[in-house]
Amino acid sequence: TEDYYVANKLAKGFIGTANIDTNSRLCMASAVAAHTRAFGEDVVPVSYADLDAADLILLVGSNTAWCHPVIWQRIEKTRERRGTKIVVIDPRKTETAERADLHISVEPDGDVALFNALLAELRSRGLADDAFLADRCCVPDGFWDGLDVSGHGVPASQFARLVNLVAAHPRMITLFSQGANQSVSGTDKGNAIINLHLATGRINRHGAGPFSMTGQPNAMGGREVGGLASMLACHLGFSQAERDDAQAFWKSPAMCEAPGLKAVDLFRAVHDGRIRFLWIMATNPAVSMPDAGFVREAIARCPNVVVSDVIADTDTAKLAHIRLPALGWGEKDGTVTNSERRISRQRALFEAPGEARADWRIVSDVATRMGFADAFRYANAASVFREYAAMTALSVFHGKLLDLTAWAECSDADYDTMAPFQWGGEHPCKDRFPTPDGKARLVVVRALPARDGFGQFPLRLNTGRYRDQWHTMTRTGLSAKLANHRREPLVEVHPDDASAAHLQDGGLARVATAHGEALFRVLVSESQAKGQIFVPMHWTDMQGSAGRTGLLVEPSVDPHSGQPGFKDTAARIEAVVPEWRAFAVLRECVTPDALYWTRSRIEDGWLYEVAGIGSIDVGGLLPGGIRNEASDLKRGMHRVTISAEDGTLQAAVFVTRSGQLPDREWIARQLAHPDGSATELLAGRPSTPQPDRGPLVCLCFEVGEDQILSAAQDGACNVGEIGAATRAGTNCGSCRPTIARLLESCSRPLQEAAQ
């Protein structure tokens, strides 16, 4: 948070520009706008403790089991203790949806219609809280007239079940995340959810309320200090009075006068030359932004690009004129804020390496060189936090709830020993909403019109996260353990769509939109809705030639928040049939000259998946050393291993034009644990069969599918008992839905046999 505060202060108060935006623009800006429209301030009105008291939890656009696994474990415990019902509203049948009591496969961007219809039906049943509406809310004229109970857009039986569940359980939390926010109607989705809670009085009490779950660590801290282009500072807006007060507090010479350019528009301004200096901190927009090819071109055109990062060779850093070494998570010292407004101290685990500095210090040093030394003379992170806390007095003066003034004069020792605390308490809007009259606002929201035919792009492209990777994998991609879950970018396709496009499960496909195209490995899945495809967000040029999802996404944004819609881009898909396939195990990175290639980390090296047309340059992949090879011209098979003088494997390549390739796992292990002979290495397997744990399910404890099934055969009959027997699912918990699915799959044959 201290980093955000100092960067925001320099830009808005001393350079005089609001052209500064945080990653929250891509993940939370629509929730910010929805909160502000309804409550008068970006304030989350609930706490994690409300999950413990809820009888019904709606998960909207959130694969919680994968993306917030600790929260998912908390929800599971609440369900076990209270019998809490769980409803998942998501176009995809995600791992979370599989464990829900009800899954509603809403159409992309169909949430507003669904929640409007739900509210209309509840009101018709007399479940609107008229007293709460009269006392605590402002309802605009005509609000009720525009709600259409018949326009929910889901099967009638599903809608009826949803209505009955909501009607029967006043203690209801609606947790919404990126599936709601990353939309051209993301703000309206947030307000449709909030409208439901306000109109039924399901807010400001235990176990009830709308809960926007942040998409990344400390997204809330950046929002609190005002790091978004659409905020000034500390929840302040851009009124003359607020700007005057902020300028007086900072004693700044050049206060910005209006909101700045939001991320998508900002890069358009870079592209056409209106912005000629760009400082990028701790993010990778060359691949993470929508229409990423255009953004990469914009950065390349900019005459002055500075990148602060902990990784030297990201796609964005390669375009920089100046690279500044910053601090990583374990090296930082400061505060962070989570989704329930709880501020915690983050203390450094390691000394700063080399010339690396904290971002707040880098910005302060630059400000000093610019002549602003007096305003940026911070001794440590504590001094930054004290100033930020003092500035929240302005928030309070202007009627906001953000108030950290109790920390404005804390000592360095107080700061160092700070225990986590929650500003605003569990329910910050319990007594009043931070609006001029103290009342919340219901907001008129209308469903988007149905999209016309897509023409040459008949499918709807959705994007999102994998379980064990993060954003563009600049750091998580360096972990051999995390790479085990999914090593390649997969396009998930419904069987009917796969059949129509002549796609093979495990084959290759090209996904194209009006903005670009990318190659993916095909995963045919009933979990994917017909007419929709899903691809991961993580792959970049650093990991291969395939899976560049950012190239595909339409750069359309929500009109209120400026947040891009990553979840619904018109697309088409076609099969790609390579003439050969290969994999390689290498100690060093190479760049194959091939149609398709990806690399993922293994212990002591890299695993490459490669496919192409024509000939393959095997020699170009391999280092020098003792060479052994085997070929079968009839099957188009070619295998080469390279060993050191002591027999240690240095590299191996396995190529086929028609046959199968050996299992990768044993070969990959030989780089770190050499125990295979030359014959075994070429065969791709040990001469003596070894126990096979199967595909890894639990990466925390490296427990495989076969080990879980074996424990089930020995009598472990639920996820908890599997954990007791194997430790699987007992740490982060993100694999628990997969374990549950495996248990169901092995119990089904037993049930059928009994019948």
N, C-alpha and C positions, 0 to 999 in steps of 0.2 A: 504493500500500500504506500509506503514511503517513496518508492520509485515512481509510482503513478503521480503522487502529490507534487513532487519536485518538477517532473516533466510538464505537468499541467500548468503549474505556476509560471514556469519559464515561457511556455508558448502563449498563454492567454494574458498574462499580466506584464510581460517584459518584451517579448517579440511583438505581441499585439495581434496574434492570430488564433482563431479557434479551429484551425485546420490540424487538429490532433484527435485521433480516434483510437480506442482500445479494441482488443479482440471481442469485447462484449457486443460490438456492432454486428458480429457474425453469429453470436449465440444468444444474447440476452436483451438486445435493444427493444424487441417487441414487447417483452415482459415489462421492461422499464416504462415504455410508453403506455401500456395498459394500466400499470399501477398508478402512473401519474394522472391519467384521465379519470380513473375511478376514485383514487384516494387523495389526490393532490400532491403526491410525493412518491418517489420510488421506494416503497416500503413493503416488505413481505409481512403479511399480517398474522403469520402462524409460526410455530416452532416445531422442531423435530419431536418434542414430547407429545404433540397432537397426534402423531402417527400411532403412538402407544394407546391412545384413548379412542381412536376411530373405530366405528363399526362397519364402515364402508370406505374403501379407498379407490378412487378413479385414477388410473394412470393414463394420461393423455399424451401421445407422442413421446413416450419414454420407455425404452428398453431397459428398465431399472436394474434388472438382474445382471446385465452386462455393464451398463454405464455408471451405475451407482450401486455397486454390489453390497456395500456396508449398509446403505439404506434398505436395500432389498432384504437383507438378513433381519433387519429391525421389523420390517413389514411382516416377514414370515413368522417371527416370534409373536407379534401382535395377533396374527391369525390363529396361531396355536393356542394362545391364551384366551382370546375373546371370541374366536369364531368369526373374525372380521372377514367380510366379503371383499374380493378384489375384482375390479373390472378394468380391462385394458382396451383402450380405444386407439387403434393403430391400423393402418392399411395392411401391415405385414403381421403374420403369425409369428411373432418373435419368441425368444426363449421365455420372456416374461409372460407373453400372452398364453403360452402353453400351460403355465402354472396358475392362470387366472380362473375365477369362477365363471366369468363371462368375457369373451373376446368379441368386440364389435369392429369388424373390418370396414371402417369408414373409408369413403373415397378420399383421395388426396385433396386437401383443402376443403373437406366436407364438415369440419368441426363446428363452424359457426351455425350452419343449418341444423346440425344435430342438437347443439346446446340451446338454440332458440326454440326448437320443437319440444325439447325436454322441459324447458321453463314454462312454455305455453300449456303443456299437459299437466304439470304440477299445479299451476294456477287454476286450471279448470277443476282440479280435484280439491281446491280450497287450501292448498299447502303454501300459498304465499303468506309471508309474515307481515300483515298489513300494519301492525303496530310498529315493528322495526322500520318498515319503509317510511312511515309517517314521521317517526322520531329521529332517525339516523340517516336517511337517504333523500336525495333529490331524484325524482323520476321525471324525465322529460315528457312533454306532451306527445301523445301518439306512440309512446314506447310499446304499449301492449298491443296496439293495433297491427303492428308489423310482424308479430310472432306467428309463425305458421306451423301448427302442430303436425301437419301432413308432409312437411318438407324435409324430414329428417334424413332421407336418402339411404336408409339401411333397411334390411328385411324387417317386416312388421313384427315378427315374433321376437327378434333381438331387441327392437325398440321397446316392446311391451315388458320384456324382462328387465331392461335397464330402468324404465320408469318405476316399476314395482320395487326394485332394489332401492332406488333413490328415495322413493316415497316412504319406505319402511325404515330408513336409517338416517335420522337427522344428524347423527354424529358422522359427518362425511368430510373427507379430505379429497380435494382434486389436485393431484400432483401433475404438473405439466412441464414439459421440457422441449427439446429441440424439434421434435415433430410438430409441435404447435408453433414455436417461435420462428423457425426458419421457413417462412412462408410469406407470400405477397399479401396475405391477410392475417399475419401473425398477431398484430396488435388487436384486431377485432376478435381473434380466437381467445386471446387472453381476457378481453372484456366480456365476451360471451360466458366464459367460465366464471368470472367475478360477478357478473349480473346474476347468475344462478344462485350464488352464495348470498349475495346481498338481498335478493328478492325473497329468499326463504329464511333469512336470518341465521344462516349457517356460517357464522363468522364471529370472531371475538369471544369464542368459548372453546373449552377443551374438546379436542377431537373433531373440529370443524373449521373449514376455511380453504381458500385457494392457495396453493403452494407452488410457486415457480422454482424449479430446481435448476441451479446454475450448471452450465455445461463444462466449466473448467475451474481450476483452483484460483481463488481470489478474484473471480470476475466481479464479486460484490465490492471488494476493496477499490477497484478502479471506478466503479459506479459511485461509490460514496464520495470519493475526492473530486468527482466531476470530470474524469478523464475522457468522456465521450464528447464528440464535437457538438452535440445537442445540449450539453450541460455547461454551466460556468464553473462552479466549484462547490463541493459540500452540499449537494442537493439544491443549489441556487440556480435560478434561471437568468435570462438576459435582460430583465427589466432595467431601466435606468437606475433605480434605487439599489438593486442588487449589484449591478456593476460598480456603482459608486462605492458601495460598502466594501466590496472585494478589493477594489483598487486602493482604498484607504488602508485596509488591513495589510495588504502586501507592500504598500508604499511604492506602487509600480508606476512606471512612466508611460506605458503604452497599452492600455486595456483594450482587449478585443471588444467589438461593438455588437456582434451578432453571432449566432451559431455558425460553425464552420462546415466544411464539406465532409459529408459522411463517406465511409470507406470506398464504396463503389464510385461515387462522384469524384472523390479525391484522386483516384487513379486515372479517371478520365481527364482530369485537369493536368495530371502529370503527363499523360500521353500527348495532349495538344499543346504543352509548353507553358500553361498558366502557372504551374508549380515547377520550380527548377532546383529545389533543394529538398531532399527526402531523407529522413532519419527513421530507420526501421529498427525497432527494439523487440527482441524475443519473439519474433513471429516470422512466418515464411510465406508472404503473400504471393510470391511467384507461382505457387502451386495451390494455396489454400483459398484464394479468392475465386468467385465465379468468373467464368470466361477468362481463365487463368492465362491463356495464350496472349490475350490482349494486355493483361496486367504485366506479364513478363516483358512484353514489348515496351510498355510504358516505362518500366523501371530501366530498361536498357537505353531508352531515349534520354532519361534524365541526366543532366550533366554533373550532378552532385548527389551521390548516393552513399549514405553512411549506414552500416549495419552493426548493431550491438548484439552479440550472441555468445553462446558458449560452444557452438559447433562452427568450425571454420568453413566447411564446405557444403552448406545448404544450397538449394537451388537459388535462393535470394542472395545469399552471401557471395555467390560467384559473380553477381552483377554489381557488387559494391566497389566504389572507389576507395573507401576507407572502411576497415573492419576494426571494431573495438571489442576487446575481450571482456565480457561481463561475468557475473557470478551465476553459478548454477544453484539449483534448489538447496543442496546440502551445504552451500557456502554462504547463503544469504542470511542476513540478520535483520529482522523487522517484524511487521504484523501482517496478518491475513484475516479476511472475513469470510465466513461460510454462508450458506443459503439461509440460515435462520438468524442472520445479523450477529453472529458470535465472533468476536475478535480474539484472536489467539496470537501469542508470541511465537515466532519462528526463529530458532536459535541456530547459529552456524554449527555444523558438524565438522567442517574442515576449514583450514586456512585458505585464503584466496591464493590460487596458483599464479605464478609469474606476475605479469602486469595487470591481471584482471582486477576490476573494481566493481563495486555496487553501482547499479544504474543511477541511483540518486546522487552518488558522488561524481560519476561521469558528467551528468547533466550540470551539477553544481560547478564543476571545474570549467566546463564550457561557458556557463553563465558568467563566471568570474573573468574569463578571458574577454568576454563581451562588454565588460565594464560594470557588471551587476554584483560585485563581490559582497557588498554589505547585505544584500538580500538573500544570499546563498552561502552564508558562512556557517554551515552546519558541521558540528564536531563529530556527530555520530547519528545513527538511525533514531535514537531517542529524541534528539533535538528536532528532527523532522517531525516526529510524531507529536511532540508537544505543540508545535506550531499548527499542525493539522487539527489537533484537538481543540486548540484555542479558536481556530477559525469556525468551528461548528457553532460557536456563539451566534454567528451571523445566521446560520440555519434556523436556530431557535428564534431569533429576533424576527425572521420573516415567516414564522408560523410552521416551521418544519419540525419533524420528530427527531431527526439525527442530532444527537447531543452527546458529545464526548468531552465537554468542558471540565468534568471532574478530573481529567487527565492532563489538563493544560499546564499544570505546574508540577507534574510528577518528576521525581529525581531519576537519575540514571539507574540507581539501584531499584527504584519502584518499577521502572520499565523492564529491567532485566528479570525481575521476579514476577512480572505480570501473569496472573492466572486468567484463563479464558473468561470473557464476560460478554453478555448479550445486551446491546443497547436497545432500549425500548421495552425490555422485558418480553415475556412469552407472547403477549398479545398487545402490541404497541398502539393499536387503534381502539382499544377497549373503551376509553373515555371520550375520545373525539377523533375524527379524521382530520388530517392536516390540510383542510380546505378553509377558505375564508369564513364559512358558516359552520364548520365542524361536521358537515354531512358528506357522506360518500355520494358519488354520482353513478347512477345506472347510465349506461352508454348505449345509444341505438346502434346496433350492428346488423348488417344484412349479409346473407350468404352471397358468395361470388356466383355470377351466372355460370351455367354449365359451359364447359369449353366445347367449341365446335370441333368437327373432325380434324385430325392432326395431319391429314394429307400424307406427305412422304415420311412423317415421323409419327407412326400410329401408337407408340408405346409411351408410358409415363415413367420417367426416370427418377428414382429416389436414391439418395446418398446418405451415408452415415458411418458409424463407428464399428470396428471389430472389438471383441472382448478384451484383448490383451495388448492393443496398440493405442497410440495417442497421437492425434493430429497428423503431422506429416512424418512421423517416425524418426526425426532427427536424433532422438535419444533412445526411445524404446526400441528402435530398429537395430541398436547396437547390442541388444540382449539376446543371447542364444536361447535362453529359456522362454522369453516372450514370443520368439519367432515360431515356436512349436505349434501354436494354435492354428494359424492359417498363414502359410508361407507365400501364397500368391494372391493377387487381387481377383476375386471371383465375381462374376455377374450372375445373380440369382434370378432364375426364369421359371415361370409356371410351365408345367409339362405341355399344355396346349400351345403356348407361345413357342416353346422349344421345338415342338413338332412342326408347327407352321413355318419356322425359319430353318428347319433341317439342322438343328443344333444337337450335338452329342454331349451327354454329361461327361465332363472331363476334357472336352475338346476346347477349341478356341473360338472366340467370337469378337467381332468388331462392333462396338456401340458408337453410333454417330448421332449428333444433334446439329442444330443450325450453327453451333459455335465451334465444334471440333469433333474429333474422334479418338478412340483409344481401344486397345486390345485387352481382353480379359479371358481368364479361364472360366468355363461354363459350369455352373452348379444348377441342375434342374431340381426344383423344390416345390412341393405342394404348399409350403409356407408362404410362397410369394403369390400375391393376387394375380389373377389373369389380367393381361393388358398392362401390367406394371413390371418393371425390373429394378433391381437394387444393386448398387456397387459401393465399395468402401471408399473412404476419403483419403487413405493414408499414403498411397504410392506416389513417388516422385522420380525425377531423373536419377536421384541417388540410389534408388532401388531397382531400376530397370527401365526398359523401353515401354512397359505396359502399365495400365491402370491409372493413367493420369486423369483422374476424375474431374479435377478443376477445369480441364479443357472443355468439358461437356456442359457445365451448368450455365443456365440462362442467367444473365445479370439483372433480372428484374427484382425490384425491391418493394417492401411494404411502404405505402405512401406516408404513414405516420412515423415509423421508426427508422426507415432506411435500411432495414435488415434484409439481406438477400433471401430469396426462396430456393433453398438447396434441395427441396423435396419433390419438385414436380416440374421437370423439364421434358418437353416433347422429344422423343428419341426413336431410333430404329436400331435393329440388331440383325446381323448377318453372320453366317458361319464362315470361319477361316480355316482352311484345311492345309496344314503344313506338309511338306514332303518328308520331313524328318523331325524327330524329337530327341532331346538329349538332356542329361543333367551332368553337372560337374561339381566336384568337391575340390576347392582350392584354398590355399593359405592366404593368398593375396587377391586384391580386387582387380578385375579386368573388365573391359567393356566389349562384350561379344558383338560381332558384326552379324546380326541375325534379325529376322522379322520380329521375334518375341523373345524377351529374356527378362528374368527377374533374379535378384539375389537376396538371400536371407542369411542371418548370422547363425553359425554353428560354433561349437566349442573349437577354438584355435583356427577358425577359418570361415569360409562362406560356401553356401549351397546355391548353385545356379540351376534354374530351369530354363531351357532354351528350345526354340523351335524355329524352323525356317524353310526357305525354298532354295533349291539348287544344292550346292555343295556346302559343307561345313568346314571351316578352317580350324581343325582340331589343334594343330600346332600353335595357332595364335592364342589359344587359351592356356597353354601349358608352359611351365618353367623348365629349365634345364635339369638333368638328373638321369638316373638309370631308368630306362624306358622298357616297359613290358606292354605288349598289346596282343589282342586277339580279334579276328574278323570272321564274319560269316556273310559272304557276298550274296548268298541266296536270300537271306533275311534282311540284308542291309544293315547288319549289326557290326559295330566297331567299338572296341573298348581299349582304353589306354590308361596305364598308371605310370606315375613318375615317383621314384623313391630316392631317398638320400643314400649315401654310402653305407649307413648303418641299417638300411632297410626301412627306415621311417617313411611312411607315405607323405608325399608332398602335394600330389594332385592326382585326380582321376576323372576321366571323361567316359561316359557311356552314351552311345548313339544308336538309334534304331530308325529304320524306315518303315517297318511293318510290324515288328514284334513288340513284346512287352519289355519294360525296363525293370531292373532289380529294385528292391526296396532301398530307399535312401538312408534309412536310419543307421544300419550297421556300417555302411561305407563312411558316412559322416563321422561316426565315432572314431574311425581309425586315425584321423588327424591328431586327436588328443590322446588316444589309448591304443597305440599300434600293437595289435596281436594277430594280424592276419598274414599269411604267406602270400607270395606273388600270385599263386594259383587262386587262392581264396579271394584276393582283391579283384582279380579279373572276373571271377565268378559272381562277385558282388554279395557273397554270403560266406559264413564260416562253414568248414567241412563238417563240424559237429553241431547239430541244431542246438540253439540256445533258447532259453525261456523268452517268450515275446510278451511284453506288457501291453501291446496294442497301441493304437493312437493315443497320444497324451490327452487326458481330460483335465486333470488338476495340475497346472504348471507350478503352483506353489510347492507341492511335494512330489512332483513328477510321477503321478499315478496314472497308469494307462487304463484304457477301456477294458482290456482283458482281466486286469487285476480287480477292477470293480465288479465285473461279471462273476469272477471267481468268488469274491467275497459274498455276492448275492447267493450263489449256489451253496455257500457254506452257512447260509441262514440270515445274513444281513438283509432286512426287508424294507428299510427306509433310508433316507439320506443321512440321518443322524447315525444310524448303525453302520452305514458304509464309512462314515467319517471316523467312527470309533475303531473300525477294523483296518482302515488304510490311511487315515488322516485326510483323505480327499474331501474338499469342500469345507474344511475347518479353519481356513485362514481368510482370504479375501471373500470367498463365497460365490464368486462369479460363475463357478462351474456347477453349482448346485442344481440348476434346471437341467443340465445335461445328465447329471447323475440320476435325477428323478426320471428322465426319459429312458435311460438305460434300464432302470429297474422295471419300468412299465413294459419295455420291450421283452425282457426276459420272463416276466410274470404272465404275459399274454399266452405264450404257448402252453404253460402249465394250466391256465384256466381252460383253454380249448381242449386240452387232453382230459381234464376232469369232466368236462361236459360230454 
